[in-house]
Amino acid sequence: MARFSTISAQNLMRLIGTPQAPLLIDVTTDEDFAADPFLIPTARRVPYRKIPDLVPPSADVPVVVICQKGKKLSQGAAAILRTCGIRSEALEGGALGWAQDGLPRIPAEHLPQGVPGSLWVTRHRPKIDRIACPWLIRRFIDPQARFLYVPPSDVLDVAEKFDATAFDVAGAPWSHVGSLCSFDAMLGGFGLHTDALDRMARVIRGADTNDHALAPEAAGLLALSVGLSRAYSDDLEQLQAGLPLYDALYRWARDGQGETHDWQEGS
């Protein structure tokens, strides 16, 4: 059980990937991080001595502080943030405890430049992968990520000129490989394989590659995605409207897939 001012790894993992996720701050020393260069999903590195100068985007957003073992650095940093009126806790067991629990960790070398606020670019008029991948990026990699939707022939050139990361186009770092879609590629590259995300990926892959035999829910996702694309002519408005759809799909994949529904007269 987590102590006062701490949060357990399992409880934090249930928040990551949802709109209620806290801001994660990693204060691990450079020496310790060099020996184990991985980050908990969405965590941003901040030198522990700069914590007093840290101003979160909103004091209403809770903060979880992470260090190597969940002791003096994270406890001290969290306590300092609390003096500023910020709800903050330390991760119990720290980064080492998270790794020992087998929870997902992102290789630092695979993170895009500019985190937080990284820039990504893909083809305009999105349907499935080009909404699903931004959802994954916002919820598990960089909550402040920005997305550019441009004509297909311009994606790679825009990526080069504007230091953006291209995805879901031939020649991009993240795209289809064989029968796998771009969402699958990101799960593997960012080390984000969990039961829920893998289950979600089958639905997305089935919808995106027209292989509805992979999951019966794929046909429904395709129908909703086509509907969204018809309802919105602005790609960024479509993205904002589509994020709750994938929030719901994630919660279904995590702990709701066993539930069914039927109507019975009189009940």
C-alpha positions as CSV (number, residue, x, y, z in Angstrom):
1,M,0.0,0.0,0.0
2,A,1.3,3.4,-0.9
3,R,2.3,5.7,1.9
4,F,1.1,9.3,2.4
5,S,2.6,11.5,-0.3
6,T,3.3,8.5,-2.6
7,I,1.5,6.7,-5.4
8,S,2.0,3.0,-6.3
9,A,3.2,2.0,-9.7
10,Q,0.0,0.0,-10.4
11,N,-2.2,3.0,-9.5
12,L,-0.1,5.3,-11.6
13,M,-0.3,2.9,-14.6
14,R,-4.1,3.0,-14.3
15,L,-4.0,6.8,-14.8
16,I,-1.5,6.9,-17.6
17,G,-3.3,6.8,-21.0
18,T,-6.4,8.5,-19.6
19,P,-7.4,12.2,-19.6
20,Q,-7.0,12.1,-15.8
21,A,-3.3,11.3,-16.0
22,P,-1.0,13.5,-13.8
23,L,2.1,15.4,-15.1
24,L,5.1,13.1,-14.6
25,I,8.4,14.6,-13.7
26,D,11.6,12.5,-13.7
27,V,14.3,14.0,-11.5
28,T,16.7,11.0,-11.8
29,T,20.3,12.2,-11.8
30,D,22.2,12.2,-15.1
31,E,24.5,9.5,-13.9
32,D,21.7,7.1,-12.9
33,F,19.7,7.9,-16.1
34,A,22.8,7.2,-18.3
35,A,23.0,3.8,-16.7
36,D,19.3,3.1,-17.4
37,P,18.1,5.5,-20.2
38,F,14.3,4.8,-20.1
39,L,11.4,6.9,-19.1
40,I,8.0,6.1,-17.8
41,P,5.4,7.0,-20.5
42,T,4.8,10.8,-20.7
43,A,7.5,11.6,-18.1
44,R,9.7,14.7,-18.7
45,R,13.1,15.0,-17.3
46,V,13.8,18.0,-15.0
47,P,17.0,18.5,-12.9
48,Y,16.0,18.2,-9.2
49,R,17.6,21.5,-8.4
50,K,15.4,23.3,-10.8
51,I,12.2,22.0,-9.2
52,P,11.6,25.3,-7.3
53,D,11.5,27.1,-10.7
54,L,9.1,24.7,-12.3
55,V,5.7,26.1,-13.1
56,P,3.3,23.3,-14.3
57,P,0.8,24.2,-17.0
58,S,-1.9,24.4,-14.3
59,A,-1.9,24.1,-10.6
60,D,-5.0,22.0,-11.0
61,V,-3.0,19.2,-12.7
62,P,-1.6,16.8,-10.1
63,V,2.1,15.9,-10.4
64,V,4.0,12.6,-9.8
65,V,7.7,12.9,-9.3
66,I,10.0,10.0,-10.2
67,C,13.6,9.3,-9.1
68,Q,15.7,6.1,-9.2
69,K,14.4,4.6,-6.0
70,G,11.5,6.8,-4.9
71,K,13.4,8.3,-2.0
72,K,15.1,11.6,-1.2
73,L,15.0,13.3,-4.6
74,S,11.4,12.5,-5.5
75,Q,10.2,13.0,-2.0
76,G,12.0,16.3,-1.6
77,A,10.9,17.6,-5.0
78,A,7.3,16.6,-4.4
79,A,7.4,18.4,-1.0
80,I,8.7,21.5,-2.6
81,L,5.9,21.5,-5.2
82,R,3.3,21.1,-2.4
83,T,4.6,24.3,-0.8
84,C,3.6,26.0,-4.1
85,G,0.1,24.7,-3.8
86,I,0.6,21.9,-6.3
87,R,-0.8,18.4,-5.6
88,S,2.2,16.2,-5.9
89,E,3.3,12.7,-4.9
90,A,6.4,10.6,-5.3
91,L,6.3,7.3,-7.2
92,E,6.7,4.5,-4.7
93,G,9.8,2.5,-5.5
94,G,10.9,4.9,-8.2
95,A,12.0,4.0,-11.7
96,L,13.6,0.8,-10.5
97,G,10.4,-0.4,-8.9
98,W,8.4,0.4,-12.0
99,A,10.9,-1.7,-14.1
100,Q,10.7,-4.5,-11.6
101,D,6.9,-4.6,-12.0
102,G,7.4,-5.1,-15.7
103,L,5.5,-1.9,-16.6
104,P,6.2,-0.1,-20.0
105,R,9.2,2.1,-20.3
106,I,10.1,4.2,-23.3
107,P,13.7,4.1,-24.6
108,A,15.0,7.7,-24.4
109,E,16.8,7.3,-27.8
110,H,13.4,6.8,-29.5
111,L,11.8,9.9,-28.1
112,P,11.3,12.7,-30.7
113,Q,13.2,16.0,-30.3
114,G,11.3,18.9,-28.7
115,V,9.5,16.9,-26.0
116,P,7.4,18.4,-24.5
117,G,5.8,20.0,-27.5
118,S,7.2,17.7,-30.1
119,L,6.1,18.2,-33.7
120,W,4.7,15.4,-35.9
121,V,3.5,15.4,-39.5
122,T,1.4,13.0,-41.6
123,R,-1.0,12.9,-44.5
124,H,-4.1,15.1,-44.4
125,R,-7.7,13.8,-44.3
126,P,-7.1,11.2,-41.6
127,K,-9.3,8.1,-41.1
128,I,-7.9,5.6,-38.5
129,D,-4.1,5.3,-38.0
130,R,-3.7,9.1,-38.4
131,I,-6.0,9.6,-35.4
132,A,-5.0,6.5,-33.4
133,C,-1.3,7.4,-33.5
134,P,-1.8,11.0,-32.3
135,W,-3.9,9.6,-29.5
136,L,-1.1,7.2,-28.5
137,I,1.4,10.0,-28.7
138,R,-0.7,12.4,-26.6
139,R,-1.6,9.8,-24.0
140,F,1.7,7.9,-23.7
141,I,4.6,9.9,-25.1
142,D,4.1,13.7,-25.2
143,P,0.8,15.2,-23.9
144,Q,1.8,18.5,-25.6
145,A,2.6,17.0,-29.0
146,R,1.4,19.0,-32.0
147,F,0.3,17.5,-35.3
148,L,0.6,18.7,-38.9
149,Y,-1.7,17.3,-41.6
150,V,-0.4,18.0,-45.1
151,P,-0.7,16.6,-48.6
152,P,0.9,13.1,-48.9
153,S,3.6,14.2,-51.3
154,D,4.8,16.9,-48.9
155,V,5.0,14.9,-45.6
156,L,8.7,13.9,-45.8
157,D,9.8,17.4,-47.0
158,V,7.8,19.1,-44.3
159,A,9.3,16.8,-41.7
160,E,12.8,17.8,-42.8
161,K,12.2,21.5,-43.1
162,F,10.3,21.9,-39.8
163,D,12.2,19.3,-37.7
164,A,9.0,17.2,-37.3
165,T,8.6,13.4,-37.1
166,A,6.8,11.9,-40.0
167,F,4.4,9.0,-39.6
168,D,2.0,6.8,-41.5
169,V,3.6,7.4,-44.9
170,A,6.1,5.4,-46.9
171,G,9.6,6.3,-45.9
172,A,8.6,7.7,-42.5
173,P,10.2,6.4,-39.2
174,W,6.8,5.1,-38.1
175,S,4.7,3.5,-40.8
176,H,3.2,0.2,-42.0
177,V,5.4,-2.9,-41.9
178,G,4.0,-5.9,-43.7
179,S,0.5,-6.6,-42.1
180,L,1.2,-4.3,-39.2
181,C,0.0,-0.6,-39.2
182,S,1.7,2.5,-37.9
183,F,0.0,2.1,-34.5
184,D,1.7,-1.3,-34.2
185,A,5.0,0.2,-35.1
186,M,4.8,2.8,-32.4
187,L,3.8,0.3,-29.8
188,G,6.9,-1.8,-30.6
189,G,9.4,1.1,-31.0
190,F,8.3,2.9,-27.9
191,G,8.1,-0.2,-25.7
192,L,4.4,0.2,-25.1
193,H,3.2,-3.3,-25.3
194,T,0.5,-4.0,-22.6
195,D,-2.5,-6.3,-22.7
196,A,-4.8,-3.3,-23.2
197,L,-2.8,-1.6,-25.9
198,D,-2.2,-4.8,-27.8
199,R,-5.9,-5.6,-27.7
200,M,-6.6,-2.1,-28.9
201,A,-4.0,-2.5,-31.7
202,R,-5.8,-5.5,-33.1
203,V,-9.0,-3.5,-33.5
204,I,-7.1,-0.6,-35.1
205,R,-5.2,-2.8,-37.4
206,G,-8.3,-4.6,-38.5
207,A,-10.1,-1.4,-39.3
208,D,-7.1,0.2,-40.9
209,T,-6.2,-2.7,-43.1
210,N,-9.8,-3.9,-43.8
211,D,-9.2,-7.2,-42.0
212,H,-12.2,-7.3,-39.8
213,A,-11.6,-10.9,-39.0
214,L,-8.9,-9.7,-36.6
215,A,-11.5,-8.3,-34.2
216,P,-15.3,-7.9,-34.5
217,E,-14.9,-4.4,-33.2
218,A,-12.9,-3.3,-36.2
219,A,-16.0,-2.9,-38.4
220,G,-17.5,-0.5,-35.8
221,L,-14.3,1.5,-35.5
222,L,-14.2,1.8,-39.3
223,A,-17.8,3.0,-39.4
224,L,-17.2,5.6,-36.7
225,S,-13.9,6.8,-38.3
226,V,-15.6,7.3,-41.7
227,G,-18.4,9.2,-40.0
228,L,-15.9,11.5,-38.2
229,S,-14.1,12.2,-41.5
230,R,-17.4,13.1,-43.1
231,A,-18.5,15.3,-40.2
232,Y,-15.3,17.4,-40.0
233,S,-13.6,19.1,-42.9
234,D,-10.9,20.5,-40.7
235,D,-8.3,17.8,-39.8
236,L,-7.4,19.3,-36.4
237,E,-11.1,19.5,-35.4
238,Q,-11.5,15.9,-36.5
239,L,-8.5,15.0,-34.3
240,Q,-10.0,16.7,-31.3
241,A,-13.3,15.0,-31.9
242,G,-11.6,11.6,-32.4
243,L,-9.5,11.6,-29.2
244,P,-12.5,10.7,-26.9
245,L,-13.3,7.8,-29.3
246,Y,-9.9,6.3,-28.6
247,D,-10.1,7.1,-24.9
248,A,-13.2,5.0,-24.8
249,L,-11.7,2.2,-26.9
250,Y,-8.7,2.1,-24.5
251,R,-10.9,1.8,-21.5
252,W,-12.9,-1.0,-23.2
253,A,-9.6,-2.8,-24.1
254,R,-8.2,-2.3,-20.6
255,D,-11.1,-3.5,-18.4
256,G,-14.4,-3.5,-20.3
257,Q,-14.2,-6.0,-23.1
258,G,-16.1,-8.7,-21.1
259,E,-19.2,-6.6,-20.7
260,T,-22.2,-7.2,-23.0
261,H,-25.5,-5.4,-23.4
262,D,-29.0,-6.5,-24.2
263,W,-32.6,-5.2,-23.8
264,Q,-35.1,-7.1,-21.8
265,E,-38.7,-6.0,-21.5
266,G,-39.6,-5.0,-18.0
267,S,-36.0,-4.7,-16.8
